[in-house]
Amino acid sequence: MTKHGSLPNEYGDEGTLMSGSRIASLLAGLASILLLAGCAVTRQEPLAFKTTALQSPARIGVAMTPLPAVDTWFPGASCLLCLAAVSASNSSLTDHARTLPRDDLSGLKVELAQRLAAKGINAQVIETDLDVKALPDASTKGPNLADKDFKALQDKYGVDKIVVISLSNIGFERTYSAYFPTAEPKGAIQGVAYMVDLGSNAYDWYQPLSVRKAAEGQWDEAPKFPGLTNAYFQAIELSKDEVLRPFSQ
């Protein structure tokens, strides 16, 4: 899936044209994506939460990576011209998306730490955003081992394990086949949450997040899109539930 969060998107006037600079940015961005698409990527499979991870005395840090801006994206509109057309014809929804708050997601790590503390676990909120990409690559590779080396965080934060919440897309998604929509837009949250044992650099839990919520009733009510806006906030709550559920059992 390709995100086009920096571009105008989906529900504006059909005759709206993109500026030359926006088209140039679009083309450059898609060219980079196509270049990277040829590279092999090893993906971590979902890993069920290990209840034993909370049984031994441990200090657990809870961190989040920087939150993306609220925006829109259109998987399936992948050719240059169809992507430009889809983006240009939906600026109204994109403009609205960029006005929406994401505060409930910002506080998710605090809620999770509170769940852990209620179980008698020494939980610490990592206040600053965690830049996972800046961590060195792990020297040991294997199933359920993190690609990045998290071990240095043990001394940095004084914790034995770390829970990371990393959201990649927040806002609205609508699927396309070239120029043609294949579904109505939905409120959507995408990302991943996981726990890493800082002694072994192994995952104790790995949960991809892909939450979509359709509007109830009409969705195409510009400029405020009340139905989709409600779906957006519902998607936030559903994604929070997915992250918090393993720590509530």
Secondary structure, DSSP 8 states (H G I E B T S, - for coil): ----TTS-BBSS-TT----HHHHHHHHHHHHHHHHHHTS-------B---GGGGTS--EEEEEE-----EEEE-TT--SHHHHHHHHHTBHHHHHHHTTS--HHHHTHHHHHHHHHHHTT-EEEE--S---GGGS-B-S---TTB-SB--THHHHHHT-SEEEEEEEEEEEEE--EETTEESS--EEEEEEEEEEEETTTTEEEEEEEEEEEEE-SS----TTT-HHHHHHHHHHHHHHHHHHHGGG--
